[in-house]
Amino acid sequence: MSKQFTIVVKLGTSSLVDEVTREPRIANMSHIVETIVKLRRQGHKIVIVSSGAIAFGMKRMGLEEKPSKLAAIQALASIGQGRLIGLFDDLFRQMEQPIAQILITRNDIMDFTQYKNAQNTLNELLDNGVIPIVNENDTLYVSEIKFGDNDTLSAITAGLIHADYLFLMTDVQCLYTDNPRTNPDAQPILIVDKIDDLAVKTDTESGAGSKVGTGGMTTKLIAAELGTNIGVTTIITLSSQPHYILDIVSHIQRQAGSLTIDQQREAMKEDVKAGKLPLHTRFLSLPQDTQIKSDKRFWLLHGLKTKGAIIIDQGCFLALTRKNRAGLLSVGIIDVEGQFHESECVSIKVTKDRANPFEDAVEVGHCRVNYLAAEIKLIKGHQSSEIEGILGYADSEYVAHRDYLAFPPVMPPSTDALVEPEVL
């Protein structure tokens, strides 16, 4: 029996709505539904992350341009979301496949208990053969609680349920070394094992992207990097040919096991050349020993939005990143950036220049703090035993407890100049 996977499929607005007429692309949506149901019948667990609510609302209200007023956009989202999920339900019902709608913002996972509740709900739906359709709750969002785009939301959803694969459906077959629309010499990139080594032009440089969506290739690369960190293989493929997902999953099942990266790359080239496999880009996940495995660590790094930053020295950085790490103590803090409250998530930045801490500070992780920004400014550089004398109370000896500290699996290259690499 073939291996079953948990798969997240992200559909952009351009997959669902025609750029010119703003009409729903019902034929493509039907094709998507057929593909997803086939995957379900093969035993795979599927989650859809779908854009399109605002575009559906614009069509219903006869608008050509998206309004600039936030309340107007939110009203369009509330109008369009019902129409979007209704159309999906009609199509899936023809194939007797139950679906569920999940609307989410960062505010819904501010607390780790809420994060786990979202995780449990998704897993319960998947275990019962239901296909959840996830979207950002554009009806209620403000910038402070918005994920930013549905590429990011899809990667966070993939991490939430420990998915095996994340498919980012887009209007090009794969990632190229340049924009293939303007450069005929642009070469396809089939496998990416190190995103930092990519030498490509993204939509911000080449002007690519959809007129009805909010994302582009840049946001897909960000989502792919997030996915690789958590053990999710991320795939970019053509949204107008959703059946490609079936071919790619089948190819992965046949290849599962022992091939090296170079062997995978060569096998993909041969299969694409022979017409056995559609063009696509596959971002390989990090090795098992460097992936983010902890739900709480993933939640701190990617589920929460940071409200400011704490600048620490090199000694504090080493204490926080060693195997038997400590919590974040006030004595190692040099300065504070921004305003935030207790229990909010902030960036941790390290500097080697105590005189000018903001000049070369490099973000190395996130934490949830036990004190206000103004209070941390008062206790920075002081021993924990002095906190009560300075503030008049001491909720904790730690500015951030070690259970609420999180660092990425791979430190940014810029930290090499701050601390000797072998120490990390």
C-alpha positions in Angstrom: 0.0 0.0 0.0 1.3 3.5 -0.9 2.3 5.8 1.9 -0.4 8.3 2.9 0.5 12.0 3.4 -1.0 15.0 5.1 -1.1 17.7 2.4 -1.9 21.4 2.5 -2.9 23.0 -0.9 -2.8 26.8 -1.1 -5.1 28.3 -3.7 -4.5 32.0 -4.6 -7.2 34.3 -5.8 -6.1 34.0 -9.4 -6.8 30.2 -9.2 -10.4 31.0 -8.4 -11.2 34.3 -10.0 -10.6 35.6 -13.6 -8.3 38.6 -13.6 -10.2 40.4 -16.4 -13.9 39.6 -15.9 -13.7 38.9 -12.1 -16.0 35.9 -12.7 -15.4 32.8 -10.7 -13.3 30.3 -12.6 -15.8 27.5 -12.1 -14.2 25.1 -14.5 -10.8 25.4 -12.7 -12.5 25.2 -9.3 -14.2 22.0 -10.4 -10.9 20.6 -11.6 -9.4 21.5 -8.2 -12.2 19.8 -6.4 -11.9 16.6 -8.5 -8.2 16.5 -7.8 -8.6 17.0 -4.1 -11.3 14.3 -3.8 -9.0 11.8 -5.8 -6.2 12.5 -3.3 -8.7 11.9 -0.4 -9.8 8.6 -1.9 -6.2 7.6 -2.1 -6.1 8.0 1.7 -4.3 11.3 1.9 -5.4 14.0 4.5 -6.0 17.3 2.7 -6.4 20.9 3.9 -7.1 23.7 1.5 -6.0 27.3 2.3 -8.0 29.5 0.0 -7.9 33.2 -0.9 -10.7 34.9 -2.9 -13.3 36.2 -0.4 -12.6 39.9 -1.2 -12.6 39.2 -5.0 -15.9 37.4 -4.7 -17.3 40.3 -2.8 -16.1 42.8 -5.4 -17.9 40.8 -8.1 -21.1 40.6 -6.1 -21.1 44.4 -5.5 -20.0 45.2 -9.1 -16.7 46.9 -8.1 -13.8 47.1 -10.5 -11.2 48.3 -8.0 -10.6 47.2 -4.4 -11.5 50.1 -2.0 -8.8 51.7 0.2 -11.1 52.0 3.3 -10.5 49.1 5.7 -14.2 48.9 6.7 -15.2 48.6 3.0 -12.7 45.8 2.4 -13.9 44.0 5.5 -17.5 44.3 4.3 -16.5 42.9 0.9 -14.8 40.0 2.6 -18.0 39.2 4.6 -20.0 39.3 1.4 -17.6 37.2 -0.6 -16.7 34.6 2.0 -20.2 33.1 2.1 -20.3 33.0 -1.7 -16.8 31.4 -1.9 -17.5 28.7 0.7 -20.9 28.1 -0.8 -19.5 27.5 -4.3 -16.9 25.1 -2.8 -19.6 23.3 -0.9 -21.7 22.9 -4.0 -18.8 21.4 -5.9 -17.6 19.1 -3.2 -21.2 17.9 -2.5 -21.4 16.6 -6.0 -18.7 14.1 -5.1 -20.1 13.5 -1.6 -17.1 15.0 0.1 -17.8 16.9 3.4 -15.9 20.1 4.0 -15.5 22.6 6.9 -14.7 26.3 7.0 -12.1 27.7 9.4 -11.5 31.5 9.5 -8.5 32.6 11.5 -6.3 35.5 12.4 -3.2 35.7 14.6 -5.4 36.8 17.4 -7.0 33.4 17.4 -3.7 31.7 18.4 -2.3 34.4 20.7 -2.5 32.0 23.6 -0.8 28.5 23.3 -4.0 26.9 24.5 -5.9 28.5 21.6 -3.2 27.3 19.2 -3.6 23.8 20.5 -7.4 24.0 20.2 -7.0 25.1 16.5 -4.6 22.1 16.0 -7.0 19.7 17.6 -10.0 20.9 15.6 -8.1 20.5 12.3 -6.8 17.0 13.3 -10.3 15.9 14.3 -11.7 17.0 11.0 -9.0 15.3 9.1 -9.4 12.1 11.1 -13.1 12.1 10.2 -12.4 12.4 6.4 -13.4 16.1 6.2 -11.5 18.6 4.1 -11.0 21.9 6.1 -10.9 25.1 4.0 -8.9 27.7 5.8 -8.8 31.4 5.1 -7.7 34.5 7.0 -10.7 36.2 8.6 -10.5 39.3 6.5 -13.9 40.5 7.9 -12.3 41.2 11.3 -8.6 41.7 10.7 -6.4 44.7 11.5 -2.8 44.8 10.5 -1.6 43.9 14.0 -3.3 40.4 13.8 -3.0 39.7 10.1 -0.8 36.9 8.8 0.1 39.1 5.9 -0.8 36.8 3.0 -2.3 33.3 2.5 1.1 31.9 1.5 2.3 32.6 5.0 -1.0 31.3 6.4 -0.7 28.1 4.4 2.8 27.5 5.8 1.7 28.1 9.4 -1.3 25.8 8.8 1.1 23.1 7.5 3.2 23.5 10.6 0.2 23.4 12.8 -0.9 20.0 11.6 2.7 18.7 10.9 1.9 18.3 7.2 4.2 16.3 4.9 3.7 18.5 1.8 2.6 22.1 1.1 1.5 22.8 -2.5 1.6 26.5 -3.5 -0.5 26.8 -6.6 0.6 29.7 -8.8 0.4 31.1 -12.4 3.9 29.7 -13.4 4.9 26.1 -13.6 7.9 26.4 -11.3 10.6 28.7 -10.0 12.9 30.1 -12.7 16.3 31.8 -12.6 14.5 34.9 -14.1 11.1 35.9 -15.2 10.2 33.5 -18.1 7.7 35.9 -19.5 10.4 38.4 -20.4 13.6 36.3 -20.5 13.5 33.3 -22.8 16.8 32.0 -21.3 15.3 31.7 -17.9 16.0 28.2 -16.5 13.6 26.1 -14.4 14.8 25.2 -10.9 13.5 21.7 -9.9 14.9 21.1 -6.5 16.0 23.6 -3.8 17.8 22.2 -0.8 19.2 25.6 0.5 17.0 28.6 0.0 19.8 31.0 1.0 21.8 29.9 -2.0 19.0 30.7 -4.5 20.0 33.2 -7.2 16.6 34.2 -8.7 14.7 37.3 -9.5 11.4 37.5 -7.7 8.2 39.4 -8.6 9.4 42.6 -6.8 12.2 42.7 -9.3 10.5 41.3 -12.4 7.0 42.6 -12.0 5.3 39.2 -12.0 2.2 38.5 -10.0 -1.6 38.5 -10.2 -3.8 41.6 -10.4 -6.5 40.0 -8.2 -4.2 38.5 -5.5 -2.0 39.9 -2.8 0.9 37.5 -3.0 3.7 36.8 -5.5 6.8 34.7 -5.8 8.5 36.6 -2.9 5.8 35.5 -0.5 6.0 31.9 -1.8 9.7 31.8 -1.1 9.1 33.1 2.5 6.4 30.4 2.9 8.8 27.7 1.5 11.5 28.7 3.9 9.1 28.5 6.8 7.9 25.1 5.6 11.4 23.7 5.2 12.2 24.7 8.8 9.4 22.6 10.2 9.9 19.5 8.0 7.4 20.3 5.3 8.4 19.7 1.7 7.0 22.8 -0.2 6.1 22.5 -3.9 5.4 25.3 -6.4 3.3 24.2 -9.3 0.7 25.5 -11.9 -2.7 26.4 -10.5 -4.4 26.0 -13.9 -3.4 22.3 -14.0 -4.3 21.1 -10.5 -4.1 17.4 -11.6 -0.3 18.0 -11.5 -0.6 17.4 -7.8 -1.6 13.8 -8.4 1.4 13.2 -10.7 3.8 14.8 -8.3 2.5 12.9 -5.2 2.6 9.7 -7.2 6.2 10.4 -8.3 7.2 11.2 -4.6 5.6 7.9 -3.5 7.6 5.9 -6.1 10.9 7.7 -5.2 10.4 7.5 -1.4 13.4 6.3 0.5 17.1 6.3 -0.3 17.9 8.8 -3.1 20.4 11.5 -2.4 19.6 15.1 -3.3 21.7 14.9 -6.5 20.0 11.7 -7.5 16.6 13.2 -6.9 17.5 16.2 -9.0 18.7 13.9 -11.9 15.7 11.7 -11.6 13.3 14.7 -11.8 15.2 16.1 -14.9 14.8 12.7 -16.7 11.2 12.3 -15.8 10.3 15.9 -16.8 12.2 15.5 -20.1 10.4 12.2 -20.7 7.0 13.8 -20.0 6.4 11.5 -17.0 6.4 14.4 -14.5 5.1 18.0 -14.8 7.5 20.9 -14.2 7.5 22.1 -10.6 9.9 23.3 -7.9 10.4 21.2 -4.8 11.9 22.8 -1.7 13.3 20.0 0.5 12.8 20.2 4.2 15.7 20.6 6.6 17.4 17.4 7.9 15.5 15.7 10.8 17.9 16.8 13.5 17.5 20.5 12.6 13.8 20.8 12.0 11.4 22.5 14.4 9.6 19.7 16.2 8.1 21.5 19.2 4.7 23.0 18.7 5.4 25.7 21.3 8.7 26.6 19.6 6.9 26.8 16.2 4.1 28.9 17.7 6.6 31.4 19.3 8.6 31.7 16.1 5.8 31.9 13.5 2.4 32.0 15.1 2.8 35.2 17.0 3.7 38.7 15.8 6.5 40.4 17.6 5.8 43.7 19.3 9.3 45.0 19.9 12.8 43.6 20.7 15.2 42.9 23.5 18.9 43.5 22.8 21.3 41.1 24.5 25.0 40.7 24.8 27.1 37.8 23.5 27.4 36.0 26.8 23.7 36.0 27.2 23.2 34.7 23.7 25.5 31.8 24.4 23.6 31.0 27.6 20.3 31.0 25.8 21.5 28.8 22.9 23.5 26.1 24.7 22.0 22.6 25.1 21.0 23.1 28.8 20.0 26.7 28.3 18.9 29.1 30.9 16.0 31.6 30.9 16.6 35.2 29.8 17.9 37.1 32.8 17.9 40.9 33.1 21.6 41.1 33.7 22.3 40.0 30.1 20.0 42.7 28.5 21.6 45.8 27.0 18.6 47.7 25.8 14.9 47.5 24.7 13.3 48.4 21.4 9.7 49.5 21.0 6.8 49.3 23.5 5.2 46.1 24.6 3.3 44.6 27.5 4.0 41.5 29.6 3.1 38.2 28.0 3.6 39.6 24.5 6.1 38.2 22.0 9.2 40.1 21.2 12.3 39.6 19.1 15.6 38.7 20.7 18.6 40.5 19.1 22.3 40.1 19.9 25.0 42.7 19.5 28.7 42.8 20.0 28.8 46.6 20.3 27.4 47.6 23.8 28.0 51.3 23.1 25.8 51.3 19.9 23.6 48.2 20.4 21.1 49.1 17.7 23.7 49.4 15.0 24.6 45.8 14.3 21.9 43.9 16.3 20.9 40.6 14.7 17.6 38.9 15.4 18.2 35.4 16.7 14.9 34.3 18.2 11.6 35.2 19.9 10.3 35.1 23.5 7.3 35.9 25.6 8.2 38.4 28.3 7.2 38.6 31.9 7.6 42.4 32.2 6.6 45.6 30.3 9.1 47.2 28.0 9.4 50.2 30.4 10.1 47.8 33.3 12.8 45.9 31.4 14.5 49.2 30.6 14.7 49.8 34.4 16.1 46.4 35.3 18.4 45.8 32.3 21.9 45.0 33.4 20.8 44.2 37.0 20.8 40.9 38.8 17.5 39.1 39.3 17.8 39.7 43.1 17.6 43.5 42.4 14.3 43.4 40.5 12.0 43.8 43.4 14.0 46.7 44.8 13.8 48.5 41.5 10.2 47.8 40.5 8.6 47.2 43.9 7.7 43.7 42.9 9.2 40.7 41.1 6.8 38.4 39.2 9.7 36.2 38.0 13.5 36.1 38.2 13.4 35.7 34.4 12.5 38.4 31.9 11.5 35.4 29.8 11.3 31.8 31.0 13.2 29.2 29.0 9.9 27.4 28.1 8.9 30.6 26.2 12.2 31.1 24.3 12.5 29.9 20.7 15.3 30.0 18.2 15.3 29.0 14.5 16.8 25.7 13.5 19.5 27.5 11.4 20.9 30.8 12.8 21.2 33.7 10.3 24.7 33.9 8.7 25.1 37.4 10.2 25.5 35.8 13.6 28.8 34.3 12.6 30.5 37.7 13.2 29.0 38.0 16.6 29.9 34.6 18.1 32.4 31.9 17.0 30.5 29.4 14.7 31.8 26.3 16.6 30.1 27.6 19.7 26.7 27.5 18.1 
